[in-house]
């Protein structure tokens, strides 16, 4: 955001940074779980469908809602 500002490129950069940070945290937690057990195994298997694939419908809803100009973000 420092170099690109509030432009499409800046927002894409922030999205990629957040996506990579969370993916890295999931990878670290998968390799070094505090208490190995079924919950961490299930969370490791759920990373793709829960975290990555939910972005598609969220982005589609955003593309539909943003042109309406609702003042929800202010």
C-alpha positions as CSV (number, residue, x, y, z in Angstrom):
1,X,0.0,0.0,0.0
2,X,2.9,2.4,0.5
3,X,4.1,2.3,-3.1
4,X,0.8,1.7,-4.9
5,X,-1.6,3.5,-2.6
6,X,-5.3,2.8,-2.6
7,X,-5.3,1.5,-6.2
8,X,-6.2,-1.9,-7.6
9,X,-2.5,-2.9,-7.6
10,X,-2.2,-1.9,-3.9
11,X,-5.3,-3.9,-2.9
12,X,-4.1,-6.9,-4.8
13,X,-0.7,-6.7,-3.0
14,X,-2.4,-6.5,0.4
15,X,-4.6,-9.5,-0.5
16,X,-1.6,-11.6,-1.7
17,X,0.4,-10.6,1.5
18,X,-2.5,-11.6,3.8
19,X,-3.1,-14.8,1.8
20,X,0.5,-15.8,2.0
21,X,0.8,-14.9,5.7
22,X,-2.2,-17.1,6.6
23,X,-0.9,-19.9,4.4
24,X,2.5,-19.7,6.0
25,X,0.9,-19.8,9.5
26,X,-1.2,-22.9,8.5
27,X,2.0,-24.5,7.2
28,X,3.9,-23.8,10.4
29,X,1.1,-25.0,12.5
30,X,0.8,-28.2,10.5
31,X,4.5,-29.0,11.0
32,X,4.7,-27.9,14.6
33,X,1.3,-28.5,16.2
34,X,1.1,-27.7,19.9
35,X,-0.9,-30.9,20.7
36,X,-0.9,-33.3,17.8
37,X,-4.4,-34.8,17.5
38,X,-7.4,-35.2,15.3
39,X,-8.4,-31.5,15.4
40,X,-5.1,-30.4,13.9
41,X,-5.2,-33.1,11.3
42,X,-8.7,-32.1,10.3
43,X,-7.7,-28.4,10.2
44,X,-4.8,-29.3,7.9
45,X,-7.1,-31.1,5.5
46,X,-9.6,-28.3,5.6
47,X,-7.2,-25.5,4.7
48,X,-8.0,-25.6,0.9
49,X,-11.8,-25.8,1.0
50,X,-12.3,-23.5,4.0
51,X,-9.7,-20.8,3.4
52,X,-8.9,-20.7,-0.3
53,X,-12.2,-21.6,-2.0
54,X,-14.4,-19.3,0.1
55,X,-12.7,-16.3,-1.6
56,X,-14.4,-17.0,-4.9
57,X,-18.0,-16.4,-3.6
58,X,-16.8,-13.5,-1.3
59,X,-15.3,-11.8,-4.3
60,X,-18.4,-12.3,-6.4
61,X,-20.6,-10.8,-3.7
62,X,-18.2,-7.9,-3.4
63,X,-18.3,-7.3,-7.2
64,X,-22.1,-7.2,-6.9
65,X,-22.3,-5.0,-3.8
66,X,-19.6,-2.4,-4.4
67,X,-21.3,-0.6,-7.3
68,X,-24.4,-0.1,-5.2
69,X,-22.5,2.6,-3.2
70,X,-23.8,1.6,0.2
71,X,-22.0,3.6,3.0
72,X,-21.3,0.5,5.1
73,X,-17.6,0.9,5.0
74,X,-17.6,4.5,6.2
